[in-house]
Amino acid sequence: MSTRSRIRLISILLIAFALVLVGRLYFIQIVQGGDFSARADEQYTRPSSGLYNRGTIYFQDKTSTLIPAASLATGYTVAINPNQISASGTPALIYQKLNGILPLDKPTFLADAAKSTDTYEEIAQHVPKSQADAITALKLSAIGIYQDRWRVYPEDTLASQVVGFVGYDSTTTDGRYGLEKYYNSTLERDGDDVYVNIFAQIFSNIKEVTGGQQEGDIVTTIDPNVQQYLEQQLQAVQAKYSSTVTGGIVIDPQTGNIIAMGATPDFDPNNYGNVSDIGVFTNPLVQNVYEMGSVIKSLTMAAGLDAGVVTPTTTYNDTGSLTLDGHTIWNYDLRGRGPQTTMQTVLNDSLNTGAATVALKLGNSLFSNYMYRFGLGSSTGIDLPNEAHNLLSTLQSSRDIDHATAAYGQGIAMSPISTVRALCALANGGTLITPHVVNQINYTDGTSRTLSYGPGPRAISTSTALAISGMLTTVYQQALVADKVGAVKFNNYSVASKTGTAQIPAPGGGYLPNQYLNSFFGYFPSAQSQARFLIFLYTYKPQNVDFASQSLTPSFVNLVKYLINYYEVPPDR
């Protein structure tokens, strides 16, 4: 080999070595920088105790900017060694010096200081650096300052039932509700990480973290701006009508991305121990089931259209009531619309007899089959814990009356998220989606994974979805506010909607008098079954109001306006 060739080979090897070195340094300083920084903090911790570590949960806004929803705060724990109190002065004198920097409860401090056989008693946690430095400057040998980290929720109550919280007890620290629980194995960190010399790290491919589950941070589909506005609308309804619960979802019906999801009352995960009713920790949109009422007429009508047993102009004789199997069902106002009542009128006026007529035309078996095709008989697959099972035993009944009542949303109970998945099929051209709140995981090894959910089974044809969207658009434009036709119409946007007012089952059978669940769903643009947003709202046991068109219409309209402006949605007509 010539001298020139040897020089060229050596140069290539040096360049390759430099590239490897730069790559490893990038990996350590950038990708794993946070981890090594955390290790540096270990020198401040108590012997045999590591600093708490856990992955971050992010919201993301319309520009894909990440906003921490759950992260870690760093501070200090202050402790005393009662066995060394005498070396630093009297307990009263030490208390006086500390209390000037860090307010302490005197009786508790003196009681801890009196435990002369103990060597460690914590007197304050989550102490900021400025106070820790001031205490250190006192040079009290009986006082120890220890670095600490703990879970914090920077957005406070925002989407609290989606995010959940980390619970602590004497043996475990793990996610207890929401995303903290569902993705716990991804968010938690191995406490037995191997400490490796940094130069060994540069020249090796040894992974430090061991264990079966890959660790990472999660990025949600929740937009904090939309979430905040949704929660403001829910709180307004709750305050006005003194409801038991008010909830809502904003979802992209094409992808299943949940942009906002919330219910009130909620809680602050930073102070979950102050909650008096632990029921607020659960997410009622996922974990509760309700008889949804007339929003289900939209599914019934779509089934009838898809099977070809009705068209929007099909008529029937509406006498105001219908008797089946010895039971009589009535329209909400006890009035009939006559022999030329169309299917469009059934949706416009929300006629129970009309929905029942569609179910009868389908037949019990086919009607039930369509309800299952809308996914009501299976879990949605949402990435939140403890999804409730729908109560659909009525669909297995041989009685016409049971299917007739199910056709207008009574006698069957569903979770809001299951209802939303079914309704999304009307807005997206006929297929089921998988609703979800996480779309990306960023792993600690520097890789990331985008979570993708392909199109699900087809519930109805594309032409049926277009037809039912046209009918529901007419409902919104002409019938939503009965005494003011077109009052909420958007001139440049097509909007589809349907309301529901359901009776609430009584514990011993039958229904509670004058107690209702109001529900409302709508989507836009609706003209081509390619809606960008579907909104679902409900309020449980509102007071001094009967119909969802009264209680929930203003919030729905406000949300549509907000989404149009925030996302700069172009007009579709």
C-alpha positions as CSV (number, residue, x, y, z in Angstrom):
1,M,0.0,0.0,0.0
2,S,1.4,3.4,-1.0
3,T,2.0,6.2,1.5
4,R,-0.8,8.2,0.0
5,S,-3.2,5.3,0.4
6,R,-2.2,4.8,4.0
7,I,-2.8,8.5,4.7
8,R,-6.2,8.4,3.0
9,L,-7.2,5.3,5.0
10,I,-6.1,6.8,8.3
11,S,-7.9,10.0,7.5
12,I,-11.1,8.1,6.7
13,L,-10.8,6.2,10.0
14,L,-10.2,9.4,12.0
15,I,-13.3,11.1,10.4
16,A,-15.4,8.0,11.1
17,F,-14.2,8.0,14.7
18,A,-15.0,11.7,15.0
19,L,-18.5,11.2,13.7
20,V,-19.1,8.3,16.2
21,L,-17.7,10.5,19.0
22,V,-20.0,13.4,18.0
23,G,-23.0,11.1,17.7
24,R,-22.4,9.6,21.1
25,L,-21.9,13.0,22.7
26,Y,-25.1,14.2,21.1
27,F,-26.9,11.2,22.4
28,I,-25.7,11.7,25.9
29,Q,-25.9,15.5,26.1
30,I,-29.2,16.0,24.2
31,V,-31.1,12.8,24.2
32,Q,-30.1,11.6,27.7
33,G,-29.2,15.0,29.1
34,G,-32.1,15.1,31.5
35,D,-31.3,11.7,32.9
36,F,-27.6,12.6,33.6
37,S,-28.7,15.9,35.1
38,A,-31.0,13.9,37.4
39,R,-28.1,11.7,38.4
40,A,-26.0,14.7,39.3
41,D,-28.8,15.7,41.7
42,E,-28.4,12.3,43.4
43,Q,-25.5,13.7,45.5
44,Y,-28.1,15.7,47.4
45,T,-30.4,12.9,48.4
46,R,-30.5,10.9,51.5
47,P,-28.3,7.8,51.7
48,S,-29.9,4.8,50.0
49,S,-32.6,7.0,48.5
50,G,-32.9,8.1,44.9
51,L,-34.7,11.1,43.5
52,Y,-38.2,10.4,42.3
53,N,-38.4,10.2,38.5
54,R,-41.3,9.9,36.1
55,G,-42.1,10.7,32.5
56,T,-43.9,13.8,31.4
57,I,-47.4,14.1,30.0
58,Y,-47.8,16.8,27.4
59,F,-50.8,18.6,25.9
60,Q,-50.2,20.1,22.4
61,D,-51.8,23.1,20.8
62,K,-52.7,23.7,17.2
63,T,-49.1,24.5,16.3
64,S,-47.9,21.2,17.9
65,T,-46.2,23.2,20.7
66,L,-45.9,20.9,23.8
67,I,-47.3,22.1,27.1
68,P,-46.6,20.0,30.2
69,A,-49.7,18.6,31.8
70,A,-47.8,16.4,34.3
71,S,-44.1,16.9,35.1
72,L,-41.6,17.0,37.9
73,A,-40.8,19.8,40.3
74,T,-37.5,20.1,42.1
75,G,-36.9,21.4,45.6
76,Y,-35.7,20.3,49.0
77,T,-36.8,18.4,52.1
78,V,-35.6,19.8,55.4
79,A,-35.0,17.4,58.2
80,I,-33.6,17.5,61.8
81,N,-31.5,15.0,63.6
82,P,-32.9,15.0,67.2
83,N,-29.8,13.1,68.3
84,Q,-27.7,16.2,67.5
85,I,-29.9,18.9,68.7
86,S,-27.7,19.8,71.6
87,A,-24.8,20.5,69.3
88,S,-26.8,23.2,67.5
89,G,-28.5,24.8,70.5
90,T,-31.8,24.4,72.3
91,P,-34.9,23.2,70.3
92,A,-36.6,26.6,71.0
93,L,-33.5,28.5,69.6
94,I,-33.3,26.3,66.5
95,Y,-37.0,26.7,65.9
96,Q,-36.7,30.5,66.2
97,K,-33.9,30.5,63.6
98,L,-35.7,28.2,61.2
99,N,-39.1,29.9,61.6
100,G,-37.6,33.2,60.5
101,I,-36.9,31.6,57.1
102,L,-39.5,28.8,56.8
103,P,-42.7,29.1,58.8
104,L,-43.2,26.0,61.0
105,D,-45.7,24.7,63.5
106,K,-44.0,25.1,66.8
107,P,-45.6,22.3,68.8
108,T,-45.0,19.8,66.0
109,F,-41.3,20.9,65.7
110,L,-40.7,20.7,69.4
111,A,-42.3,17.3,69.5
112,D,-40.1,16.0,66.7
113,A,-37.0,17.5,68.3
114,A,-37.7,15.7,71.5
115,K,-37.4,12.3,69.9
116,S,-33.8,12.0,71.1
117,T,-33.3,8.4,69.9
118,D,-34.2,9.3,66.3
119,T,-31.7,10.5,63.7
120,Y,-34.1,11.7,61.0
121,E,-37.4,13.7,61.2
122,E,-38.7,15.6,58.3
123,I,-40.0,19.0,59.2
124,A,-40.7,20.5,55.7
125,Q,-41.1,19.3,52.1
126,H,-41.1,21.0,48.7
127,V,-38.9,23.8,50.0
128,P,-37.7,26.2,47.3
129,K,-34.0,26.7,46.7
130,S,-33.9,30.2,48.2
131,Q,-35.2,29.0,51.5
132,A,-33.0,25.9,51.4
133,D,-29.9,28.1,50.8
134,A,-30.8,30.4,53.7
135,I,-31.2,27.5,56.1
136,T,-27.9,26.0,54.9
137,A,-26.2,29.4,55.7
138,L,-27.3,29.0,59.4
139,K,-24.8,26.1,59.6
140,L,-26.8,24.1,62.1
141,S,-25.3,20.6,62.3
142,A,-28.7,19.1,63.4
143,I,-30.4,20.3,60.2
144,G,-30.2,18.4,56.9
145,I,-31.1,19.7,53.5
146,Y,-32.0,17.1,50.9
147,Q,-32.7,17.4,47.2
148,D,-36.2,16.2,46.3
149,R,-38.5,15.8,43.3
150,W,-42.2,15.3,43.1
151,R,-45.1,15.1,40.6
152,V,-46.8,18.4,39.7
153,Y,-49.6,19.4,37.4
154,P,-48.8,22.8,35.9
155,E,-52.3,23.3,34.4
156,D,-54.0,22.6,37.8
157,T,-57.6,21.3,37.2
158,L,-57.4,21.4,33.4
159,A,-58.4,18.0,32.0
160,S,-57.8,16.5,35.4
161,Q,-60.0,13.5,34.9
162,V,-58.2,12.7,31.7
163,V,-54.7,13.2,33.1
164,G,-55.3,11.6,36.5
165,F,-52.7,11.7,39.2
166,V,-49.9,9.8,40.9
167,G,-50.8,8.2,44.3
168,Y,-48.3,7.6,47.1
169,D,-48.5,5.1,49.9
170,S,-45.9,3.4,52.1
171,T,-44.8,0.9,49.4
172,T,-45.7,2.2,46.0
173,T,-45.9,5.3,43.8
174,D,-47.9,4.9,40.7
175,G,-50.7,6.3,38.5
176,R,-54.1,5.9,40.0
177,Y,-56.5,7.5,37.4
178,G,-56.5,8.7,33.8
179,L,-53.5,8.7,31.7
180,E,-51.2,8.4,34.7
181,K,-52.8,4.9,35.3
182,Y,-53.3,3.8,31.7
183,Y,-49.7,4.6,30.7
184,N,-48.1,4.0,34.1
185,S,-45.7,1.4,32.8
186,T,-44.4,3.8,30.1
187,L,-44.2,6.8,32.5
188,E,-42.6,5.2,35.5
189,R,-38.9,4.9,35.7
190,D,-36.7,2.0,36.8
191,G,-35.2,2.8,40.2
192,D,-32.3,0.4,39.6
193,D,-30.6,2.2,36.8
194,V,-26.9,1.3,36.4
195,Y,-24.4,4.1,36.9
196,V,-21.9,4.0,34.0
197,N,-18.8,6.1,33.6
198,I,-19.5,8.8,31.0
199,F,-16.5,7.9,28.8
200,A,-17.6,4.2,28.8
201,Q,-21.0,5.5,27.6
202,I,-19.4,7.3,24.7
203,F,-17.8,4.2,23.3
204,S,-20.5,1.7,24.1
205,N,-24.0,0.8,23.0
206,I,-25.0,-0.5,26.4
207,K,-28.5,0.7,27.4
208,E,-28.7,1.8,31.0
209,V,-32.4,1.2,31.6
210,T,-33.4,-2.4,32.0
211,G,-36.8,-3.9,32.2
212,G,-39.6,-5.2,30.0
213,Q,-41.4,-1.9,29.3
214,Q,-39.8,0.9,27.3
215,E,-39.9,4.2,29.2
216,G,-40.9,7.5,27.7
217,D,-43.0,10.7,27.7
218,I,-46.5,10.8,26.2
219,V,-47.9,13.5,24.0
220,T,-51.6,13.8,24.0
221,T,-54.1,15.1,21.4
222,I,-55.6,17.5,24.0
223,D,-55.3,21.1,23.0
224,P,-55.2,23.1,26.2
225,N,-56.9,26.1,24.7
226,V,-59.9,24.2,23.4
227,Q,-59.9,22.2,26.7
228,Q,-60.1,25.4,28.7
229,Y,-62.9,26.8,26.6
230,L,-64.9,23.6,26.8
231,E,-64.5,23.5,30.5
232,Q,-65.7,27.1,30.8
233,Q,-68.9,26.2,28.8
234,L,-69.5,23.1,31.0
235,Q,-69.1,25.1,34.2
236,A,-71.6,27.7,32.9
237,V,-74.2,25.0,32.3
238,Q,-73.5,23.4,35.7
239,A,-73.8,26.8,37.5
240,K,-77.0,27.8,35.7
241,Y,-78.9,24.5,36.1
242,S,-77.3,23.0,39.3
243,S,-76.8,19.7,37.5
244,T,-75.2,16.7,39.1
245,V,-72.6,16.3,36.3
246,T,-72.0,18.1,33.1
247,G,-69.6,16.8,30.5
248,G,-68.4,17.2,27.0
249,I,-66.1,15.9,24.2
250,V,-64.6,17.6,21.2
251,I,-63.2,15.0,18.7
252,D,-61.9,14.8,15.2
253,P,-64.4,12.2,13.7
254,Q,-62.0,11.3,10.9
255,T,-59.0,10.3,13.1
256,G,-60.4,9.7,16.6
257,N,-58.1,12.4,18.1
258,I,-59.8,13.8,21.2
259,I,-59.1,17.5,21.2
260,A,-60.9,18.2,24.5
261,M,-62.7,16.1,27.1
262,G,-63.9,17.2,30.5
263,A,-66.6,17.0,33.1
264,T,-67.6,19.1,36.1
265,P,-67.2,18.9,39.0
266,D,-63.5,18.1,38.7
267,F,-60.5,18.4,41.0
268,D,-56.9,19.7,41.3
269,P,-54.5,16.8,41.0
270,N,-51.9,18.8,42.9
271,N,-54.2,18.7,45.9
272,Y,-56.2,15.5,45.4
273,G,-56.0,14.7,49.1
274,N,-58.3,17.7,49.8
275,V,-61.2,16.2,47.8
276,S,-64.2,15.2,49.9
277,D,-65.9,13.2,47.2
278,I,-63.5,10.7,45.5
279,G,-66.2,10.1,42.8
280,V,-64.8,13.2,41.0
281,F,-61.6,11.3,40.3
282,T,-63.4,9.0,37.8
283,N,-64.0,10.1,34.2
284,P,-67.8,9.9,33.7
285,L,-67.4,10.2,29.9
286,V,-65.7,6.9,29.9
287,Q,-66.7,5.1,33.1
288,N,-70.4,6.0,33.4
289,V,-73.4,4.8,31.3
290,Y,-76.6,6.6,30.7
291,E,-79.8,6.3,28.7
292,M,-79.0,8.9,26.1
293,G,-82.4,9.7,24.7
294,S,-83.1,11.1,21.3
295,V,-79.6,11.5,20.0
296,I,-79.9,7.8,19.4
297,K,-82.7,8.6,16.8
298,S,-79.9,9.7,14.5
299,L,-78.5,6.2,14.6
300,T,-81.9,4.6,14.2
301,M,-82.7,6.8,11.2
302,A,-79.3,6.1,9.6
303,A,-79.9,2.3,10.0
304,G,-83.3,2.7,8.3
305,L,-81.7,4.7,5.4
306,D,-78.9,2.2,5.0
307,A,-81.2,-0.8,4.9
308,G,-83.5,1.0,2.4
309,V,-86.6,0.7,4.5
310,V,-87.1,4.5,4.6
311,T,-85.9,7.7,2.8
312,P,-86.0,11.2,4.1
313,T,-89.4,11.7,2.5
314,T,-91.0,8.4,3.6
315,T,-94.2,9.1,5.5
316,Y,-96.2,7.4,8.2
317,N,-99.4,8.2,10.1
318,D,-98.3,9.8,13.4
319,T,-101.2,9.6,15.9
320,G,-99.0,10.8,18.8
321,S,-98.8,7.3,20.3
322,L,-98.1,3.7,19.5
323,T,-99.1,0.6,21.4
324,L,-96.9,-2.5,21.3
325,D,-97.0,-5.6,23.4
326,G,-99.6,-4.0,25.7
327,H,-97.4,-0.9,26.3
328,T,-98.0,2.6,24.8
329,I,-95.3,5.0,23.9
330,W,-96.0,8.7,23.2
331,N,-94.3,11.6,21.6
332,Y,-92.8,14.0,24.1
333,D,-95.7,16.5,23.6
334,L,-98.4,13.8,23.4
335,R,-99.4,15.2,19.9
336,G,-99.6,13.5,16.5
337,R,-98.5,15.1,13.3
338,G,-100.9,13.3,11.0
339,P,-100.7,10.7,8.1
340,Q,-98.2,12.6,6.0
341,T,-95.4,12.8,8.6
342,T,-92.0,12.5,6.9
343,M,-88.8,11.0,8.3
344,Q,-87.3,14.5,8.2
345,T,-90.1,15.6,10.5
346,V,-89.3,12.7,12.8
347,L,-85.9,14.2,13.4
348,N,-87.0,17.8,13.3
349,D,-89.7,17.3,16.0
350,S,-87.9,14.4,17.7
351,L,-90.9,12.0,17.4
352,N,-90.7,8.8,19.5
353,T,-93.3,7.2,17.3
354,G,-91.3,7.9,14.2
355,A,-88.1,6.3,15.6
356,A,-90.2,3.3,16.7
357,T,-91.7,3.1,13.2
358,V,-88.2,2.9,11.7
359,A,-87.2,0.1,14.1
360,L,-90.4,-1.8,13.3
361,K,-89.7,-1.5,9.5
362,L,-86.2,-2.9,10.1
363,G,-87.4,-5.7,12.3
364,N,-85.9,-6.6,15.7
365,S,-83.0,-8.6,14.5
366,L,-81.8,-6.1,11.8
367,F,-82.3,-3.2,14.1
368,S,-80.2,-4.8,16.8
369,N,-77.6,-5.7,14.2
370,Y,-77.2,-2.1,13.2
371,M,-76.8,-1.0,16.8
372,Y,-74.0,-3.5,17.1
373,R,-72.5,-2.3,13.8
374,F,-72.3,1.1,15.4
375,G,-70.0,-0.4,17.9
376,L,-72.3,-0.2,20.9
377,G,-71.7,-3.9,21.8
378,S,-67.9,-3.5,22.2
379,S,-65.4,-1.3,24.0
380,T,-64.2,1.7,22.1
381,G,-60.5,0.9,22.7
382,I,-59.9,4.4,24.2
383,D,-56.6,4.7,26.0
384,L,-58.1,5.6,29.4
385,P,-58.7,3.1,32.2
386,N,-61.9,1.4,33.3
387,E,-64.1,1.9,30.3
388,A,-67.7,1.0,31.2
389,H,-69.7,-1.7,29.4
390,N,-72.9,-0.6,27.7
391,L,-76.1,-2.1,28.9
392,L,-77.8,-3.5,25.9
393,S,-79.9,-6.5,27.0
394,T,-83.0,-4.9,25.5
395,L,-81.5,-5.5,22.1
396,Q,-81.7,-9.3,22.8
397,S,-85.4,-9.1,23.6
398,S,-88.1,-10.7,21.4
399,R,-90.6,-7.9,22.2
400,D,-91.2,-5.1,19.7
401,I,-91.7,-2.6,22.5
402,D,-88.2,-3.1,23.8
403,H,-86.7,-2.4,20.4
404,A,-89.1,0.5,19.8
405,T,-87.9,2.3,23.0
406,A,-84.3,1.5,22.2
407,A,-84.8,3.3,18.9
408,Y,-85.3,6.6,20.7
409,G,-82.6,6.0,23.3
410,Q,-84.5,4.6,26.3
411,G,-84.0,1.2,27.8
412,I,-80.4,0.9,26.7
413,A,-77.5,2.7,28.4
414,M,-74.2,3.7,27.0
415,S,-71.1,5.6,28.0
416,P,-70.7,9.0,26.4
417,I,-67.5,7.9,24.6
418,S,-69.2,4.8,23.1
419,T,-72.0,7.1,22.0
420,V,-69.5,9.5,20.4
421,R,-67.8,6.7,18.5
422,A,-71.1,5.6,17.0
423,L,-72.0,9.2,16.1
424,C,-68.6,9.8,14.5
425,A,-69.6,7.3,11.8
426,L,-72.4,9.7,10.7
427,A,-69.8,12.5,10.3
428,N,-66.9,10.7,8.6
429,G,-68.6,8.7,5.8
430,G,-69.7,5.6,7.7
431,T,-66.7,4.0,9.6
432,L,-66.0,3.4,13.2
433,I,-62.9,5.2,14.7
434,T,-60.8,4.5,17.8
435,P,-61.1,7.5,20.1
436,H,-57.8,8.2,21.8
437,V,-56.0,10.9,23.8
438,V,-52.4,10.0,23.1
439,N,-50.8,10.1,19.6
440,Q,-47.1,10.0,20.3
441,I,-44.6,8.4,22.8
442,N,-41.1,9.8,23.0
443,Y,-38.9,7.2,24.5
444,T,-35.9,7.8,26.7
445,D,-33.6,6.1,24.2
446,G,-34.2,9.0,21.8
447,T,-36.7,7.2,19.5
448,S,-40.3,8.1,19.2
449,R,-43.4,6.3,18.1
450,T,-46.5,7.8,16.5
451,L,-49.6,5.9,17.5
452,S,-51.8,5.3,14.4
453,Y,-55.3,3.9,14.4
454,G,-56.5,2.7,11.0
455,P,-60.1,3.0,9.9
456,G,-62.4,0.6,11.7
457,P,-65.3,-1.5,10.5
458,R,-67.9,0.1,8.3
459,A,-71.2,0.8,10.0
460,I,-73.1,2.4,7.2
461,S,-72.4,3.2,3.5
462,T,-70.9,6.5,2.5
463,S,-74.1,7.5,0.7
464,T,-76.1,6.8,3.9
465,A,-73.7,9.0,5.9
466,L,-74.2,11.8,3.4
467,A,-78.0,11.4,3.6
468,I,-78.2,11.4,7.4
469,S,-75.8,14.3,7.5
470,G,-78.2,16.2,5.2
471,M,-81.1,15.4,7.4
472,L,-79.3,16.5,10.6
473,T,-78.1,19.7,8.9
474,T,-81.8,20.5,8.2
475,V,-82.5,19.8,11.9
476,Y,-79.9,22.3,13.0
477,Q,-80.9,25.0,10.4
478,Q,-84.7,24.7,10.8
479,A,-85.7,23.0,14.0
480,L,-83.2,23.4,16.7
481,V,-84.9,26.4,18.3
482,A,-88.5,25.7,17.7
483,D,-89.9,29.2,18.1
484,K,-87.0,30.9,16.2
485,V,-86.4,29.0,12.9
486,G,-82.9,29.5,11.8
487,A,-81.9,31.4,14.9
488,V,-78.5,29.6,15.3
489,K,-77.8,28.9,11.6
490,F,-74.3,29.7,10.3
491,N,-74.6,31.3,6.8
492,N,-71.2,30.0,5.6
493,Y,-70.9,26.7,7.4
494,S,-73.0,23.6,7.3
495,V,-73.7,22.2,10.8
496,A,-75.5,19.0,11.7
497,S,-77.0,18.3,15.1
498,K,-79.5,16.5,17.3
499,T,-80.6,16.9,20.9
500,G,-81.8,14.3,23.4
501,T,-83.9,14.5,26.6
502,A,-83.9,11.2,28.4
503,Q,-85.8,10.1,31.4
504,I,-83.6,8.8,34.2
505,P,-84.2,5.2,35.5
506,A,-85.4,4.9,39.1
507,P,-83.6,2.4,41.3
508,G,-86.6,0.2,41.8
509,G,-87.8,0.3,38.1
510,G,-89.6,2.8,36.0
511,Y,-88.3,6.4,35.7
512,L,-87.8,9.3,38.1
513,P,-90.4,12.0,37.7
514,N,-89.2,15.3,36.3
515,Q,-85.6,14.2,36.2
516,Y,-83.8,14.2,32.9
517,L,-80.5,13.8,31.1
518,N,-80.0,16.4,28.4
519,S,-77.7,15.5,25.6
520,F,-76.5,17.3,22.4
521,F,-74.3,16.3,19.6
522,G,-73.3,18.1,16.4
523,Y,-70.6,18.2,13.8
524,F,-69.3,20.5,11.1
525,P,-68.7,21.0,8.2
526,S,-71.5,18.5,7.6
527,A,-72.3,18.9,3.9
528,Q,-69.9,16.2,2.6
529,S,-69.7,13.9,5.6
530,Q,-66.1,15.0,6.1
531,A,-66.5,16.9,9.3
532,R,-63.5,18.3,11.1
533,F,-65.1,18.4,14.6
534,L,-67.8,16.6,16.4
535,I,-69.0,18.0,19.7
536,F,-70.9,16.0,22.3
537,L,-72.4,17.6,25.5
538,Y,-74.6,16.3,28.3
539,T,-75.8,17.4,31.6
540,Y,-77.3,15.1,34.2
541,K,-80.3,16.1,36.3
542,P,-80.4,19.8,35.4
543,Q,-82.9,21.8,37.5
544,N,-85.6,24.1,36.2
545,V,-85.2,23.0,32.5
546,D,-86.6,20.1,30.6
547,F,-85.1,20.1,27.1
548,A,-81.5,19.9,25.8
549,S,-82.4,22.4,23.1
550,Q,-82.7,24.9,26.0
551,S,-79.9,23.9,28.3
552,L,-77.1,23.0,25.8
553,T,-77.7,24.8,22.5
554,P,-75.9,28.0,23.7
555,S,-72.8,26.1,24.7
556,F,-72.7,24.1,21.4
557,V,-73.0,27.3,19.3
558,N,-70.3,29.0,21.4
559,L,-68.0,26.0,20.8
560,V,-68.6,25.9,17.1
561,K,-67.7,29.6,16.9
562,Y,-64.6,29.1,19.0
563,L,-63.4,26.2,16.9
564,I,-64.0,28.1,13.6
565,N,-62.0,31.1,14.8
566,Y,-59.2,29.2,16.6
567,Y,-58.5,26.7,13.8
568,E,-59.4,29.2,11.1
569,V,-61.8,26.7,9.5
570,P,-62.6,27.9,5.9
571,P,-66.3,28.2,5.0
572,D,-67.8,25.2,3.2
573,R,-70.6,27.1,1.4
